[in-house]
């Protein structure tokens, strides 16, 4: 591998890692974190927005001295339920709220208020929405994540190869397409089935952006490979596919994901 190839791979890795960090920091599944000051003490909190366990989801706030009282209000998201309000419980030096377990793709909107007996503070301006999901086995989830990461890496590297008008554009395009197929179109639906009970909830069956954006990226790469096989000089198609894939990865994960609409279900 010559020095130019090394530089190209380093640039591709940096861009890909930046995209991974962006994905981790954005999207509706990332917890809301912060801290409040009550009674001269600082209390940190983490409000969950996704949960994959078989039991209730717990929001726990460190309160070793038992100085806090908390109120937890909630109801199922997209339902005609009345808002329920319960007191948080003290347990093991923590103040705990339990969000009732829901079936896969079921959501709950909730809010938490803390008080030290003198002042009171709500932890979020708007209710937080948490989505429940089924447990995904590690032997499915880990390969899926790795393959999707590799697909993004090879997509970026292919785009660089196309810009430099080098001879490996077709080879890298084929690798990108195969990684998207295996990670996104084979393992992706299996992960979706474990998590939300359906293999595919994108177009034409639904509007899940995670499924749809994978399909869009694959279509552009399939076209790019076809064009390059017919004419190796059509590198622009690979560049377009790489740019589309980058835009796809800029869409936060799980936006418009699977959810149960209780208002549309029979009573």
Phi, psi and omega in degrees: 000121181282173186297326180294319177298319179299315180298316181298318179292322178297317178298316180297320180294317180298314179298317181295315178298324177297321178293322178296315178299317179300315179298323180290333185265350184238176175098161185282359180259350181285135181294153175266121182243156179177193178209152177232155177245118178227133179059030179080001179247151179259129180239124178270151179218158175220115182262112184291144175235004172206148181208132184243012180276168180276356185245191177293149174275135183248134170256116185241129179241126180300125179210067187299334182261002178063033183276342187261153166236144182228147175242131184243118178244142184199165168196162178294138180286143184054059178213169175263016181297148170284150178289130178257145180230127180225157177276139175288153185252150175268130180203123176058040179075017180228155173256120193238138170241135180253120178269120185305135181300143179235158174293163180308133182079000174283142182237153175229135172258135186214161176217149181232132175242137179245146179218145174252014181094344179245309179236161182227145181216134175270138188282343179215144181292321179245156176303142177271140180250124178247136178250131177270151179214162177283163180284129179257121181302144183299327183287351172258315186293314184296312176300324178299312181296315181297315182294322178291325175296316180294325178298317178295319180298312181291327176299313180296316180296323178294319177300318178296319179298322180292318179298321181280356180056050181259167191281348184266012183300315180295314181301313180291328177295319179295316178299317179299315181296316180296322179293321177295320179297309184291315183279321186264321186260347176252297181286329180305307178298329178293317175300317180298321180296314178298317187283319190228007172081009179217142181287325184215124178236016174270194180298138005265009185267343183191192184239024180297115183292332179298316177290315184296319182290328175295317179297318180298314180299316180298316181300316180294323179287325177297319177295317181299316179297316179301313181295321181288326177296322180285326181207110184297345181275354181278051183292338180301329179294323178292322178295318177299315180298321179294319178294318177298317180298320177298315178298322179298317181287342176285342175285120182306143181296140175074011174294136183054040181281180181301138176204152177269127176260097184291338180287341180264356180273151176299141180281000000 
